[in-house]
Amino acid sequence: MTQVLVAGIDTSTQSVKVRVTDANTGRMVRFGQAKHPHGTSVNPQFWWDAFLEAAQQAGGLDDVSALAVGGQQHGMVLLDAHGRVVRDALLWNDTRSAPDAERLIEELGESEKTADESDLADDPMMRGRQRWVKAVGSSLVASLTITKIAWVAEHEPEHADRVAAVCLPHDWLSWRIAGHGPVEEGKTADFDDLFTDRSDASGTGYFDAVSNSYRMDLFKMAFKRDNVRLPRLVQSHDVAAKADPSIAGKDVEGGCIIAPGGGDNAMASLGLNMKIGDVSISLGTSGVAAAIAPDPVYDMSASVTGFADCTDHWLPLACTINGSRIIDAGRSMLNVDYQELSDLALKSRPGAEGITLIPYFDGERTPNRPEAKGTLHGMTMNNVKPENIARAFVESLLCTQRDCLELIEDLGVNVKRILLIGGGSKTPAVRELLPSILGSAVALPHPDEYVAIGAARQAAWVLDGSDQAPEWPVAIDETLSGEPNNDVFQQYASYRG
């Protein structure tokens, strides 16, 4: 059988990864990765340069028949009429738009309840949150794209006036791979080929994933005008575009097709072959608990975002801004490496002899506390020891994820299996302590690039044209278990409030 190659591209907060994959087996053939600048505001050109470098490292894409892009969600990319980037993209972890989120919530909640809104709160702010949930599946926090465009309209009107199109990181990179981009003066960029999928669009705050349509009334509320191009929606297993032959598919008859791609969390779930009842806990830059659900989820407490996945299901998700960087902060504080921090944490006892870290270093999304800072509680002259500090940092990371998991379960999601992925899963103390804090066994998939795998799997699905994504094996290295210990979480919750 002739080998058919597809490529999965992961454009994340920190880097771009390209995984060239055998379309029949899911086996990795080649791989490349290139970093781009950190921060919460980044020029998208860095993503393009990193993609080209990563593709070169992966041996090029000339022999690739299909590709897809999975990308960091919520990032705001503004383009002018010539396809030029208007300003640096504001990323998911940029919290400057927190006041704009509150303003939009208040605006939607100002009017009195109607006869068919008897289930809504009497308090205008809570009523506003609930109306946003009913409209787009999620209440507003600073992470969502709509708050960022509201910030630009309010604080940078000179930039807002130039905007002709708004898209997300995965949309923009897919558009560039299709051969589009800035054009010379006097010409208009081809925004007809700017596309997205329901999983990524569901994280904007102006897209209803039930009707699969944009809520332009909400977009206009935020941006003050709606004569702006938004990416067309492509269904999960339809062809979205053709790649520029100079970038991919030059040696393939008919060229390389581009699949719709999707948001990183949805792509990871596809890469893990998650089914209804599965929950992934991903410890990367952020911490994310995401479940596969058969129906849309509406969290009227406004804590869980009701996103769509990249099939026909739903992806209720709770996300913390502070993920595995909590471990990095602990390393910095104690001046140790990862292994040393883990060893110290495991020398301590559950509860770190009374020390608790509330790890909201850069504000927080779950719970929604954008102005919060990290705080250490319960320190005495007797318990301030390196091993207890290390333990408190690890336990705080895991307790934030239990918070997320419980929020999802409270919505009636039947959790059957928990999978642990992400860079933070490599820390031995994380593996040892998580089952006890969650009170549940945890499956540990073999470390791999699951966003890129999911993107490659979608590319193979679109290339094949079948109704179902190909069944690629997912190796589970082990199932982690431990004696449940609720005391640690209760100690954390008493300080978290």
C-alpha positions in Angstrom: 0.0 0.0 0.0 1.3 3.4 -1.0 1.9 5.6 2.1 -0.3 8.6 2.2 0.9 11.5 4.4 -1.1 14.1 6.3 0.1 16.9 8.6 -1.2 18.1 11.9 -0.2 21.6 12.9 -0.4 22.9 16.5 0.0 26.7 16.8 0.1 27.1 20.6 0.9 29.9 23.0 4.6 29.0 23.0 5.4 27.3 19.7 4.3 25.8 16.4 4.6 22.1 15.9 4.2 20.1 12.7 3.6 16.4 12.8 3.7 14.6 9.5 1.7 11.4 9.9 0.8 8.2 8.1 -2.9 8.7 7.2 -3.6 5.0 7.5 -2.0 4.2 10.9 -1.6 7.5 12.7 2.1 6.8 13.1 4.4 9.8 13.2 6.7 10.0 10.2 8.5 13.3 10.7 8.2 16.2 13.3 9.3 19.8 13.6 8.9 22.5 16.2 9.8 26.2 16.4 9.3 28.6 19.2 7.8 32.1 19.0 7.8 34.9 21.5 6.0 34.4 24.8 3.6 37.0 26.1 -0.1 37.9 26.0 0.2 40.2 22.9 2.0 38.8 19.9 2.5 39.8 16.2 1.0 36.9 14.2 3.9 37.1 11.8 5.9 35.2 14.5 3.5 32.3 14.1 4.0 32.3 10.4 7.7 32.3 10.7 7.6 29.6 13.3 5.3 27.5 11.1 7.7 27.7 8.1 10.7 26.8 10.4 8.8 23.9 11.9 7.7 22.6 8.5 11.3 22.7 7.3 12.4 20.8 10.4 9.7 18.2 9.6 11.3 17.6 6.2 8.9 19.9 4.3 5.3 19.4 3.3 5.7 18.8 -0.5 4.5 15.1 -0.1 1.6 15.9 2.2 -1.9 15.2 0.8 -3.9 17.0 3.6 -3.3 19.1 6.6 -5.2 20.8 9.4 -4.3 23.4 12.0 -5.2 23.3 15.7 -4.7 26.6 17.5 -4.8 28.4 20.8 -8.3 29.6 21.3 -9.8 33.1 21.7 -6.8 35.0 20.3 -8.0 38.2 18.5 -6.4 38.7 15.0 -7.5 42.0 13.4 -7.0 42.5 9.6 -7.4 45.6 7.5 -8.8 45.7 4.0 -5.5 44.7 2.5 -5.1 41.7 4.8 -2.5 43.3 7.0 -2.5 42.7 10.7 -3.8 45.9 12.4 -2.2 45.4 15.8 -0.6 42.6 17.8 -3.0 39.8 18.5 -4.4 39.7 22.1 -4.2 36.2 23.3 -6.4 34.1 25.6 -4.3 34.9 28.7 -4.4 38.7 28.2 -6.7 40.0 31.0 -6.8 43.7 30.1 -10.3 43.3 28.8 -11.7 42.1 32.1 -13.6 45.5 32.7 -15.0 45.2 29.2 -16.3 41.7 30.0 -18.1 43.2 33.0 -19.5 46.1 30.9 -20.9 43.8 28.3 -22.5 41.5 30.9 -24.1 44.6 32.5 -25.3 45.9 29.2 -27.0 42.6 28.3 -28.5 42.3 31.8 -29.9 45.9 32.0 -33.4 45.2 30.7 -36.0 43.6 33.0 -36.9 40.0 32.7 -39.4 39.1 30.1 -42.3 36.6 30.6 -40.2 33.7 29.3 -37.2 34.5 31.4 -38.7 33.5 34.8 -35.7 31.3 35.4 -33.2 34.2 35.2 -31.7 36.0 38.2 -33.2 39.2 39.6 -29.7 40.7 40.0 -28.9 42.5 36.7 -25.2 41.3 36.6 -26.1 37.7 37.2 -29.0 38.1 34.7 -26.5 39.4 32.2 -24.2 36.4 32.7 -27.1 34.0 32.2 -28.3 35.8 29.1 -24.8 35.4 27.6 -24.8 31.7 28.5 -28.2 31.2 26.8 -27.0 33.2 23.7 -23.5 31.6 23.1 -23.1 28.9 25.7 -20.7 30.8 27.9 -20.6 33.9 30.1 -18.0 36.4 29.4 -14.5 36.5 30.9 -11.5 38.4 29.7 -10.2 35.3 27.8 -13.0 35.4 25.2 -12.5 37.2 21.9 -15.5 39.4 22.1 -14.1 41.2 25.2 -10.9 41.9 23.4 -12.6 43.5 20.4 -14.6 45.6 22.8 -11.3 46.7 24.4 -9.9 47.7 21.1 -13.1 49.6 20.2 -13.0 51.4 23.5 -9.2 52.1 23.9 -7.8 52.1 20.3 -10.5 53.6 18.0 -7.8 54.4 15.4 -7.1 50.6 15.1 -10.8 49.7 15.3 -11.6 52.0 12.4 -9.1 50.1 10.2 -10.5 46.6 10.9 -12.0 44.8 7.9 -11.9 41.3 9.2 -11.6 39.5 12.6 -10.3 35.9 12.9 -8.6 33.6 15.4 -5.0 32.2 15.3 -5.9 28.9 13.7 -8.1 30.7 11.1 -5.3 33.2 10.2 -2.6 30.5 9.9 -4.8 28.3 7.7 -5.6 31.3 5.5 -1.9 32.0 5.1 -1.1 28.3 4.2 -3.8 28.6 1.5 -1.7 31.3 -0.1 -3.5 34.4 1.2 -2.2 37.3 3.1 -1.4 41.0 2.7 -1.9 42.5 -0.7 -0.6 45.7 -2.2 -2.3 49.1 -2.0 -5.3 49.4 -4.2 -6.2 45.7 -3.9 -8.5 44.0 -1.4 -7.6 40.9 0.5 -9.5 37.7 -0.3 -11.5 37.2 2.8 -13.8 34.7 1.1 -11.2 32.1 1.8 -11.0 33.0 5.5 -12.6 30.0 7.3 -13.0 28.5 10.8 -14.8 25.6 12.5 -17.5 25.4 15.2 -15.1 24.3 18.0 -12.9 27.4 17.7 -15.7 29.8 16.8 -17.6 28.6 19.9 -14.9 30.3 22.1 -15.4 33.8 20.6 -18.5 34.9 22.5 -20.3 35.9 19.3 -21.0 32.4 17.9 -24.0 30.2 18.7 -22.8 26.6 18.3 -26.4 25.2 18.5 -27.5 27.1 15.3 -23.9 27.2 14.0 -24.2 30.9 13.3 -22.6 34.2 14.3 -24.5 36.5 16.7 -23.8 39.7 14.9 -26.0 41.6 17.3 -23.6 40.7 20.1 -20.6 41.4 17.9 -22.0 44.9 17.2 -22.7 45.5 20.9 -19.0 44.9 21.5 -17.3 46.5 18.4 -19.9 49.3 17.8 -20.3 48.1 14.1 -20.9 44.9 12.3 -19.6 45.7 8.7 -16.7 43.4 9.4 -15.9 40.1 7.7 -15.8 37.0 9.9 -14.5 33.6 8.8 -17.0 31.4 7.0 -17.9 28.2 8.9 -16.7 24.9 7.5 -18.2 21.6 8.8 -15.8 19.3 10.7 -15.0 16.8 7.9 -15.4 19.0 4.8 -12.6 20.4 2.6 -12.0 24.0 3.6 -9.3 25.1 1.0 -6.3 24.0 -1.0 -2.8 24.7 0.2 -0.5 27.0 -1.7 1.7 24.5 -3.7 4.8 26.4 -2.6 3.9 25.5 1.0 2.4 22.0 0.8 1.4 19.3 -1.6 3.7 20.2 -4.5 4.5 16.5 -5.2 0.9 15.3 -4.6 -1.5 14.8 -7.5 -4.3 17.4 -7.0 -2.3 19.2 -4.3 -2.8 19.3 -0.6 -6.2 19.9 0.9 -6.7 21.9 4.0 -9.2 20.6 6.6 -11.2 23.0 8.8 -8.9 22.7 11.8 -10.1 23.7 15.2 -9.4 24.9 18.7 -6.6 23.3 20.6 -8.7 21.6 23.2 -11.1 20.1 20.7 -8.2 18.9 18.6 -6.6 17.3 21.7 -9.8 15.4 22.3 -9.9 14.2 18.7 -6.2 13.2 19.1 -7.0 11.2 22.2 -10.0 9.6 20.5 -12.2 10.7 23.4 -15.7 9.4 23.7 -18.8 10.7 25.5 -18.0 10.5 29.3 -14.3 11.0 28.8 -12.7 14.0 30.5 -9.2 15.2 29.7 -7.1 17.3 32.2 -4.5 19.1 30.3 -1.7 20.7 32.3 0.0 23.1 30.0 0.4 26.9 30.1 -3.2 26.8 31.2 -5.0 24.1 33.1 -8.0 22.7 31.3 -10.6 20.1 32.2 -12.7 19.3 29.1 -15.4 16.7 28.7 -17.2 15.2 25.7 -20.9 15.5 26.1 -23.7 14.5 23.7 -25.8 17.7 24.1 -25.0 21.4 24.7 -24.3 22.4 28.3 -25.6 25.7 29.8 -23.9 26.6 33.1 -26.2 29.3 34.6 -23.6 29.8 37.3 -21.4 31.1 34.4 -18.3 29.0 35.4 -18.2 26.4 32.7 -17.9 27.4 29.0 -20.2 25.5 26.7 -17.9 25.0 23.8 -18.4 22.7 20.8 -16.0 19.9 19.9 -14.7 19.3 16.3 -17.3 16.5 15.6 -21.0 16.9 16.3 -20.7 16.8 20.1 -20.0 19.3 22.8 -17.0 20.2 24.9 -18.0 21.7 28.3 -14.7 23.1 29.5 -13.4 24.8 32.6 -10.0 26.5 32.2 -7.5 28.1 34.6 -5.0 30.7 33.4 -2.5 29.3 35.9 -1.5 25.8 34.8 1.9 24.1 34.9 3.5 27.5 35.3 2.6 27.1 39.0 5.3 24.4 39.1 7.6 26.8 37.3 6.9 29.4 40.0 7.7 26.9 42.7 11.0 26.0 41.0 11.9 29.7 40.8 11.0 30.3 44.4 13.0 27.4 45.7 15.8 27.6 43.1 15.4 23.9 42.1 14.8 21.9 38.9 11.7 19.9 38.1 12.9 16.7 39.6 14.1 18.4 42.8 10.8 20.1 43.2 9.0 16.8 42.8 11.3 15.1 45.2 10.8 17.8 47.8 7.0 17.7 47.4 6.9 13.9 48.0 9.0 14.3 51.2 6.1 16.3 52.7 2.8 15.1 54.0 -0.7 15.7 52.5 -1.7 19.2 53.2 1.9 20.4 53.4 1.7 20.7 57.2 -1.0 23.3 56.9 0.5 25.5 54.1 -1.8 26.3 51.2 -1.1 28.2 48.0 -3.9 30.0 46.1 -2.0 30.1 42.8 -3.7 33.0 41.0 -0.4 34.6 40.0 -1.7 36.3 36.8 -5.3 36.7 37.8 -7.6 33.8 37.2 -10.4 32.6 34.9 -11.9 29.8 37.0 -12.9 31.2 39.3 -13.2 34.5 37.5 -10.8 36.7 39.4 -8.8 38.7 36.8 -7.2 41.0 39.3 -6.2 38.3 41.9 -2.6 37.5 42.9 -1.0 34.4 44.3 -1.0 34.0 48.1 0.5 31.5 50.6 -1.6 30.7 53.7 -1.0 28.9 56.9 2.7 29.5 57.4 4.2 29.2 60.8 7.8 29.1 62.1 7.6 25.3 62.3 6.2 24.5 58.9 8.1 26.9 56.6 10.3 24.2 55.0 11.3 23.7 51.3 9.4 20.4 51.1 6.2 21.9 52.4 6.4 24.9 50.1 7.0 22.5 47.1 4.1 20.3 48.2 1.8 23.3 48.5 2.6 24.4 44.9 1.9 20.9 43.5 -1.3 20.5 45.5 -2.6 23.9 44.5 -2.2 23.0 40.8 -4.1 19.8 41.3 -6.8 21.4 43.5 -7.5 24.0 40.8 -8.2 21.1 38.4 -10.5 19.4 40.9 -12.4 22.7 41.0 -12.8 22.5 37.2 -13.8 18.8 37.2 -16.4 19.3 39.9 -17.9 22.3 38.0 -18.4 20.1 34.9 -19.9 17.2 37.0 -22.3 19.6 38.7 -23.9 20.2 35.2 -24.9 16.5 35.0 -21.9 15.4 32.8 -21.4 11.7 33.6 -17.6 11.3 34.0 -16.5 7.8 33.2 -12.8 8.2 32.5 -10.2 10.9 33.3 -7.1 11.3 31.1 -4.1 13.4 32.1 -2.0 15.1 29.4 0.2 18.1 28.9 3.7 19.0 30.0 2.8 19.2 33.7 1.8 15.5 33.6 5.5 14.6 33.4 6.2 15.8 37.0 6.3 12.6 39.2 4.6 14.4 42.1 1.7 15.4 39.9 1.2 11.8 38.8 1.4 10.5 42.4 -0.8 13.0 44.1 -3.6 13.7 41.5 -5.6 10.5 42.0 -5.8 11.1 45.7 -6.9 14.7 45.3 -9.4 13.9 42.6 -10.6 10.8 44.4 -10.5 8.9 41.2 -8.2 6.8 39.0 -6.5 8.7 36.2 -5.4 7.2 32.8 -2.0 8.4 31.6 -1.8 8.4 27.8 1.7 8.0 26.4 3.3 11.5 26.1 2.7 12.9 22.6 1.5 16.0 20.7 -2.2 15.3 21.0 -3.3 18.7 19.4 -1.1 17.9 16.4 -2.3 14.3 16.3 -5.9 15.5 16.4 -5.3 17.9 13.6 -3.6 15.2 11.5 -6.5 12.8 12.3 -9.0 15.4 11.1 -6.9 15.9 7.9 -7.0 12.1 7.3 -10.7 12.1 7.9 -11.4 14.9 5.4 -9.0 13.3 2.8 -10.8 9.9 3.2 -14.3 11.5 2.9 -15.9 9.0 5.2 -18.5 9.7 7.9 -16.2 8.8 10.8 -12.7 9.8 11.7 -10.1 7.1 11.3 -9.5 4.9 14.4 -5.9 5.5 15.4 -4.6 3.7 18.5 -4.0 5.7 21.7 -1.4 4.1 24.0 -2.2 4.3 27.7 1.1 4.0 29.6 -0.6 3.3 33.0 -3.6 4.0 35.1 -2.7 6.1 38.2 -4.5 5.3 41.5 -4.2 6.4 45.1 -6.1 6.5 48.3 -8.7 9.4 48.2 -7.8 12.3 50.5 -10.5 14.9 50.7 -8.8 16.8 53.5 -6.2 18.4 51.1 -8.9 19.8 48.9 -11.0 21.0 51.8 -8.0 22.9 53.2 -7.4 24.5 49.8 -11.1 25.4 49.5 -11.2 27.0 52.9 -8.7 29.6 51.7 -9.9 29.8 48.0 -13.4 30.9 49.2 
